Amino acid sequence: MIEFNNVGLVYPNGTEGLKNINATIKDGEFVVIVGLSGAGKSTFIRSINRLVTPTSGSLLVDSEDIINYHSGDLRKLRTKIGMIFQNYNLVKRSNVLKNVLAGRLGHTGTLRSIFSLFKKEDIGLAYESLKRVNIDEKIYNRADELSGGQQQRVSIARVLTQKPKYILADEPVASLDPPTSHQVMTYLKKINKEDNITTIVNLHFIDMAMEYADRIIGMRAGEIVFDGPVSEVSEKTFEEIYGRSIREDDLRGGADES
């Protein structure tokens, strides 16, 4: 379980990234966070694995306050939290298998990591993870030979190989076309349900939020302005989150601002 208790984050330049955040995310939930660019969605997600550090309040992961974690504690935390990025974060010149095996680095000793001496079980797990997202036929291709959608499936396989308790996905479909975006979201939802992995996803796309979320958190200017099950969300809810009317093209393509 993840618990935000009066969490605030002020950047060195004085910008407030998060303001008095209170939220509890239960094990196994699929939560989608929506809001305009700059609303605090990425800051919210990245605080959970301490890619950014809150400056006030407490942030509990499995009942431990992670705000003051350093080095060894952070390594342990990040071993159980998988992260999926908008730009895939793959090593372009390495093949798919090596990229997916990177998910085992947190579980592998330093010497083995340096020389890529992975156990047979790790290689088997990587292959099974690739099969789960239907990209196993590309196992020996270089990452830069793949399409954007294929690369994002490889990054999902990498997270699966990590065997995390939590998955954070920061705008995982922002660079993809609509059919490929739905494919990626379908895999994330399937993994969430089959493995009971708590999943938190930032999305700009309203239709996808409605289709895949169990629960929607709406953010504006660093604050949570809505938090509830998807069954309670309406067009009016989104208008309140975004602070403006929602047009038909917003419903199909998101409500971001250029």
URSUL-V219187 format. One record per residue. N is the residue number from 0. RES is the residue in one small letter. PSI is psi in whole degrees, 0 to 359 (* if undefined). BURIAL is + if it has 16 or more other ideal C-beta (glycine too) atoms within 10 Angstrom, else -. Layout:
# URSUL-V219187
n | res | psi | burial
N | RES | PSI | BURIAL
N | RES | PSI | BURIAL
This chain:
# URSUL-V219187
n | res | psi | burial
0 | m | 146 | -
1 | i | 129 | +
2 | e | 119 | +
3 | f | 122 | +
4 | n | 102 | -
5 | n | 43 | -
6 | v | 130 | +
7 | g | 153 | -
8 | l | 118 | +
9 | v | 122 | -
10 | y | 159 | -
11 | p | 332 | -
12 | n | 3 | -
13 | g | 352 | -
14 | t | 133 | -
15 | e | 112 | +
16 | g | 323 | +
17 | l | 141 | +
18 | k | 111 | +
19 | n | 56 | -
20 | i | 126 | +
21 | n | 118 | -
22 | a | 145 | +
23 | t | 125 | -
24 | i | 117 | +
25 | k | 159 | -
26 | d | 134 | -
27 | g | 356 | -
28 | e | 152 | +
29 | f | 103 | +
30 | v | 131 | +
31 | v | 131 | +
32 | i | 127 | +
33 | v | 160 | +
34 | g | 165 | +
35 | l | 165 | +
36 | s | 136 | -
37 | g | 5 | -
38 | a | 342 | +
39 | g | 7 | +
40 | k | 309 | +
41 | s | 322 | +
42 | t | 319 | +
43 | f | 308 | +
44 | i | 314 | +
45 | r | 343 | +
46 | s | 334 | +
47 | i | 326 | +
48 | n | 15 | +
49 | r | 31 | +
50 | l | 335 | -
51 | v | 155 | +
52 | t | 117 | -
53 | p | 151 | +
54 | t | 355 | -
55 | s | 162 | -
56 | g | 192 | +
57 | s | 145 | -
58 | l | 107 | +
59 | l | 129 | -
60 | v | 117 | +
61 | d | 45 | -
62 | s | 8 | -
63 | e | 131 | -
64 | d | 117 | -
65 | i | 357 | +
66 | i | 325 | +
67 | n | 16 | -
68 | y | 145 | +
69 | h | 159 | -
70 | s | 265 | -
71 | g | 319 | -
72 | d | 320 | -
73 | l | 319 | -
74 | r | 315 | -
75 | k | 317 | -
76 | l | 312 | +
77 | r | 343 | +
78 | t | 327 | +
79 | k | 4 | -
80 | i | 111 | +
81 | g | 144 | +
82 | m | 130 | +
83 | i | 127 | +
84 | f | 160 | -
85 | q | 323 | +
86 | n | 17 | -
87 | y | 322 | +
88 | n | 44 | -
89 | l | 156 | +
90 | v | 106 | -
91 | k | 324 | -
92 | r | 356 | -
93 | s | 155 | +
94 | n | 171 | +
95 | v | 315 | +
96 | l | 314 | +
97 | k | 322 | +
98 | n | 319 | +
99 | v | 323 | +
100 | l | 340 | +
101 | a | 338 | +
102 | g | 344 | +
103 | r | 358 | +
104 | l | 324 | +
105 | g | 343 | +
106 | h | 1 | -
107 | t | 143 | +
108 | g | 159 | -
109 | t | 314 | -
110 | l | 315 | -
111 | r | 322 | -
112 | s | 315 | +
113 | i | 318 | -
114 | f | 10 | -
115 | s | 42 | -
116 | l | 77 | -
117 | f | 146 | +
118 | k | 157 | -
119 | k | 323 | -
120 | e | 324 | -
121 | d | 318 | +
122 | i | 319 | -
123 | g | 319 | -
124 | l | 320 | +
125 | a | 317 | +
126 | y | 317 | +
127 | e | 323 | -
128 | s | 319 | +
129 | l | 321 | +
130 | k | 324 | -
131 | r | 335 | +
132 | v | 19 | +
133 | n | 48 | -
134 | i | 15 | +
135 | d | 337 | +
136 | e | 348 | -
137 | k | 16 | +
138 | i | 327 | +
139 | y | 6 | -
140 | n | 149 | -
141 | r | 148 | +
142 | a | 325 | +
143 | d | 1 | -
144 | e | 355 | -
145 | l | 155 | +
146 | s | 169 | -
147 | g | 316 | -
148 | g | 320 | +
149 | q | 319 | +
150 | q | 321 | +
151 | q | 327 | +
152 | r | 324 | +
153 | v | 319 | +
154 | s | 328 | +
155 | i | 318 | +
156 | a | 322 | +
157 | r | 316 | +
158 | v | 319 | +
159 | l | 320 | +
160 | t | 335 | +
161 | q | 339 | +
162 | k | 55 | +
163 | p | 165 | +
164 | k | 334 | +
165 | y | 145 | +
166 | i | 128 | +
167 | l | 131 | +
168 | a | 113 | +
169 | d | 99 | +
170 | e | 56 | +
171 | p | 344 | +
172 | v | 10 | +
173 | a | 332 | -
174 | s | 7 | -
175 | l | 156 | +
176 | d | 162 | -
177 | p | 312 | -
178 | p | 319 | -
179 | t | 323 | +
180 | s | 315 | +
181 | h | 324 | +
182 | q | 312 | +
183 | v | 315 | +
184 | m | 325 | +
185 | t | 318 | -
186 | y | 317 | +
187 | l | 318 | +
188 | k | 319 | +
189 | k | 315 | -
190 | i | 318 | +
191 | n | 314 | +
192 | k | 316 | -
193 | e | 323 | -
194 | d | 357 | -
195 | n | 41 | -
196 | i | 121 | +
197 | t | 127 | +
198 | t | 129 | +
199 | i | 122 | +
200 | v | 132 | +
201 | n | 131 | +
202 | l | 147 | +
203 | h | 339 | +
204 | f | 115 | +
205 | i | 317 | +
206 | d | 322 | -
207 | m | 322 | +
208 | a | 315 | +
209 | m | 325 | +
210 | e | 323 | -
211 | y | 338 | +
212 | a | 146 | +
213 | d | 327 | +
214 | r | 143 | +
215 | i | 132 | +
216 | i | 123 | +
217 | g | 132 | +
218 | m | 146 | +
219 | r | 128 | +
220 | a | 42 | -
221 | g | 4 | +
222 | e | 153 | -
223 | i | 121 | +
224 | v | 350 | +
225 | f | 142 | +
226 | d | 111 | +
227 | g | 170 | -
228 | p | 153 | -
229 | v | 334 | +
230 | s | 341 | -
231 | e | 2 | -
232 | v | 135 | +
233 | s | 178 | -
234 | e | 322 | -
235 | k | 323 | -
236 | t | 313 | +
237 | f | 324 | +
238 | e | 324 | -
239 | e | 323 | -
240 | i | 313 | +
241 | y | 345 | +
242 | g | 30 | -
243 | r | 170 | -
244 | s | 151 | -
245 | i | 115 | +
246 | r | 170 | -
247 | e | 319 | -
248 | d | 333 | -
249 | d | 318 | +
250 | l | 325 | -
251 | r | 322 | -
252 | g | 8 | -
253 | g | 174 | +
254 | a | 37 | +
255 | d | 162 | +
256 | e | 144 | -
257 | s | * | -
